[in-house]
Amino acid sequence: MIQRIDPIYEEVPAEFSDVSLKFFDCEFPNKKEVGWHFHIDYELVYVNEGSGKRHIGMHLSNYTDGELVLIGSNVPHHGFTDYFTDTRKEVVVHFKPGFLGNAIEQVPIFKKIWELLTLSDHGIVFSEQVKHYIGYRLLELKNMEPFQQYLELIDILNELAISEDKQMLNANGKAFIGSLKENERVKKVFNYIEQHFKDPISLDDVAELIHMNPSSFSRFFKKTTNKTFISYLNEYRLNHAIQLLMETELDIKNIGYECGFTNLSNFFRHFKAHTQTTPYDYRRKFSKV
């Protein structure tokens, strides 16, 4: 019998006016890692440098030079930073759907912000220039009084709303579609993958997790994600492998095993299909260590 894991709901305490600000670096690394999780708050995250994984809704990818991403309300996602160096910093801004009251839907000057937040259901990532310009402003929030922070956040959201240098990560649809019951099933599956991707995972086990037979689960997962379960699991493992290649000196053979691949040739074959290169060449090109 497999261990049953529910998706983690994170309650975000608001410091003022339904907005929460958190700053992390090597001196203040007290980051609570909640894994695969979701919350009612919108989330704006800036990482100033380094590489890591993106897992937002159905989307899996890696970043290599920091990150600026906006995540919609109740969109499940994983954290973006595993460690801090002398120069690596992270800002996390949570704000509730009602942080501007009814004005966001009714006042014309907030129209662009409202459209941006609607699009954030897909997860939005911003380009290099926008990322670091806005990121600097986000880092400066900790030097402001709460009222100035609040006004600055509104202006930042407006800048992001009018910027054309952004990309939707779940471009083929919302991060989670269908009924509430279907959403909860997908969240449970993704949470299970996040917890157990290093271990052998069978389709039968995951189907049992959400009380479906294997054939029904296969159809459900493909309809929801546009990928087979095995393809999605391998993609998750490969994105973790990419992060280890870029950020550690771990032997490539051990990376394959660490990411859930049971033999090296299988790992190499899947890696080359995913990246069009070998793990060795990828490390030479992108490694930060």
C-alpha positions in Angstrom: 0.0 0.0 0.0 1.5 3.3 -1.0 1.7 6.3 1.3 -1.1 8.8 0.6 0.1 12.4 0.3 -2.3 15.3 -0.1 -1.3 18.6 -1.8 0.0 21.1 0.7 -2.0 24.2 1.3 0.1 27.1 2.6 -1.5 29.8 4.7 0.3 33.0 4.0 0.2 35.5 6.9 -0.3 39.1 5.7 2.0 41.7 7.3 -0.1 44.7 6.1 -3.0 45.3 3.7 -3.1 41.7 2.6 0.5 41.8 1.4 3.4 39.7 2.7 7.1 40.5 1.9 9.9 38.0 2.5 13.6 38.5 1.8 16.2 35.7 1.8 20.0 35.6 1.4 23.0 33.8 3.0 22.7 35.9 6.2 18.9 35.4 6.5 18.3 32.1 4.8 15.3 31.1 7.0 13.2 30.0 4.1 10.3 27.6 4.9 10.4 25.0 2.2 6.9 23.5 1.8 7.6 21.6 -1.4 4.7 21.2 -4.0 2.1 23.6 -2.6 -0.6 26.2 -3.4 -2.2 29.2 -1.7 -4.9 31.7 -2.4 -2.4 34.5 -2.7 -0.8 35.6 -5.9 3.0 35.2 -5.7 5.7 37.4 -7.3 9.2 35.9 -7.0 12.6 37.4 -7.9 15.9 35.4 -7.7 18.8 37.7 -8.6 21.2 35.0 -9.9 21.9 31.3 -10.2 20.0 28.4 -11.7 17.1 26.3 -10.6 13.9 24.5 -11.5 10.5 25.9 -12.4 7.5 23.7 -11.7 4.4 25.8 -12.0 1.1 24.1 -12.8 1.7 21.8 -15.7 5.0 23.5 -16.7 8.5 22.1 -16.0 11.7 23.9 -17.0 14.9 25.4 -15.7 16.3 28.9 -15.3 20.0 29.8 -15.5 20.5 33.5 -14.6 18.0 34.2 -11.9 14.2 34.4 -12.2 11.2 36.8 -12.1 7.9 34.9 -12.1 4.3 35.7 -11.3 2.1 32.9 -10.1 -1.7 33.0 -9.9 -4.0 32.4 -7.0 -4.3 28.6 -6.2 -1.8 27.6 -8.8 0.3 24.8 -7.4 4.1 25.3 -7.7 7.4 24.4 -6.2 9.9 26.7 -4.6 12.7 28.2 -6.8 15.7 28.5 -4.6 17.5 25.6 -2.8 20.5 27.5 -1.4 22.1 30.9 -1.0 25.6 32.2 -1.6 27.3 35.5 -0.7 25.5 37.2 -3.6 22.4 35.2 -4.3 19.2 36.7 -3.0 15.4 36.1 -3.2 12.4 38.2 -2.8 8.9 36.7 -2.4 5.8 38.9 -2.5 2.4 37.4 -1.7 -0.7 39.4 -2.1 -4.3 38.4 -1.8 -6.8 38.6 -4.6 -8.6 41.4 -2.7 -5.5 43.5 -2.0 -6.9 46.4 -4.0 -10.5 45.8 -3.0 -13.1 46.2 -5.7 -11.1 48.9 -7.4 -9.0 46.4 -9.4 -12.0 45.4 -11.4 -13.9 48.7 -11.4 -11.3 51.5 -11.7 -10.0 51.9 -15.3 -6.4 52.7 -14.3 -6.1 49.2 -12.8 -7.4 47.5 -15.9 -3.9 46.3 -17.1 -3.1 45.0 -13.6 -6.4 43.1 -13.6 -5.5 41.6 -17.0 -2.0 40.6 -15.8 -3.4 38.9 -12.7 -5.9 37.0 -14.9 -3.0 35.8 -17.1 -1.0 34.7 -14.0 -3.2 31.6 -13.8 -0.8 30.3 -16.5 2.3 31.4 -14.7 4.2 34.3 -16.2 8.0 34.6 -16.6 9.7 37.9 -17.6 12.6 38.6 -19.9 16.2 39.4 -18.9 15.9 43.2 -18.9 12.6 43.3 -17.1 13.7 40.7 -14.7 16.6 42.6 -13.3 15.1 46.1 -13.5 12.0 45.0 -11.5 14.1 42.7 -9.3 16.2 45.6 -8.1 13.0 47.5 -7.2 11.7 44.4 -5.3 15.0 44.2 -3.4 14.6 47.8 -2.4 11.2 47.2 -0.8 12.8 46.2 2.5 14.2 49.7 2.9 10.7 51.3 2.6 7.9 52.0 5.1 4.8 49.8 4.6 2.8 52.6 2.9 5.6 53.2 0.3 6.0 49.4 -0.1 2.3 49.1 -1.0 2.4 51.9 -3.5 5.6 50.6 -5.1 4.1 47.1 -5.4 1.1 48.6 -7.4 3.6 50.4 -9.7 5.7 47.3 -10.2 2.6 45.3 -11.2 1.6 48.0 -13.6 5.1 48.0 -15.1 4.8 44.2 -15.5 1.3 44.5 -17.0 2.4 46.9 -19.8 5.6 45.0 -20.5 5.6 42.9 -23.7 8.6 41.0 -22.6 6.8 38.2 -20.8 5.9 34.6 -21.5 3.1 32.4 -20.3 4.5 29.1 -19.0 1.2 27.1 -19.3 0.4 28.6 -22.6 -2.0 25.9 -23.8 -4.5 26.6 -21.0 -4.8 27.4 -17.3 -2.5 25.6 -14.9 -5.4 23.5 -13.7 -8.6 22.9 -15.7 -11.8 21.0 -15.1 -13.8 20.4 -12.0 -12.6 20.9 -8.4 -12.4 17.2 -8.0 -10.1 16.9 -11.0 -7.9 19.7 -9.8 -7.5 18.0 -6.4 -6.5 14.8 -8.2 -3.9 16.4 -10.3 -2.5 18.3 -7.2 -2.2 15.0 -5.4 -0.4 13.3 -8.2 2.1 16.2 -8.6 2.7 16.3 -4.9 3.4 12.6 -5.0 5.9 13.0 -7.9 7.6 15.9 -6.0 8.0 13.7 -2.9 9.0 10.4 -4.6 10.6 11.1 -8.0 13.9 9.6 -6.8 12.1 6.2 -6.1 10.6 3.7 -8.5 7.0 4.9 -9.3 4.6 2.8 -11.2 1.5 4.0 -13.0 -0.6 1.5 -11.0 0.6 3.0 -7.7 -0.3 6.6 -8.7 -3.7 5.5 -10.1 -4.4 3.9 -6.7 -3.4 7.1 -5.0 -6.4 8.9 -6.6 -8.7 5.9 -6.6 -8.7 5.3 -10.3 -7.9 2.2 -12.3 -4.7 2.5 -14.4 -6.4 2.8 -17.8 -8.8 5.5 -16.6 -5.9 7.3 -14.9 -3.8 7.3 -18.1 -6.6 8.9 -20.0 -7.3 11.4 -17.3 -3.7 12.5 -17.0 -3.1 12.8 -20.7 -6.3 14.8 -21.1 -5.3 17.2 -18.3 -1.6 17.6 -19.0 -1.3 16.7 -22.8 1.4 14.3 -21.7 1.5 10.7 -20.6 2.2 10.0 -17.0 5.6 8.4 -17.7 6.6 11.3 -20.0 5.7 13.8 -17.3 7.6 11.9 -14.6 10.7 11.6 -16.8 10.6 15.3 -17.6 10.4 16.1 -13.9 13.4 13.9 -13.2 15.4 15.4 -16.1 14.8 18.9 -14.9 16.1 17.9 -11.5 19.1 16.4 -13.2 19.8 19.6 -15.1 19.8 21.5 -11.8 22.3 19.1 -10.3 24.5 19.3 -13.4 24.6 23.1 -13.2 24.9 23.6 -9.5 26.9 20.6 -8.2 30.0 18.5 -8.9 28.2 15.3 -8.4 29.3 12.5 -10.7 27.0 12.2 -13.8 26.3 8.6 -13.2 25.2 9.3 -9.6 23.0 12.2 -10.9 21.1 9.7 -13.0 20.5 7.4 -10.0 19.7 10.4 -7.8 17.0 11.5 -10.2 15.3 8.1 -10.3 16.8 6.6 -13.4 17.8 3.0 -12.8 20.5 2.6 -15.4 22.9 5.1 -17.1 22.1 4.3 -20.7 18.4 5.0 -20.0 19.3 8.3 -18.3 21.5 9.4 -21.3 18.9 8.5 -23.8 16.1 10.5 -22.1 18.5 13.4 -21.4 19.5 13.7 -25.0 15.9 13.5 -26.2 15.0 16.3 -23.8 17.9 18.7 -24.3 19.4 17.6 -27.7 22.8 17.1 -26.0 24.5 14.8 -23.5 24.8 15.4 -19.8 28.6 16.0 -20.2 28.2 18.6 -22.9 25.3 20.3 -21.0 27.5 20.6 -17.9 30.4 22.0 -19.8 28.2 24.7 -21.4 26.0 25.7 -18.4 27.8 24.7 -15.2 28.1 27.3 -12.5 30.6 25.3 -10.3 
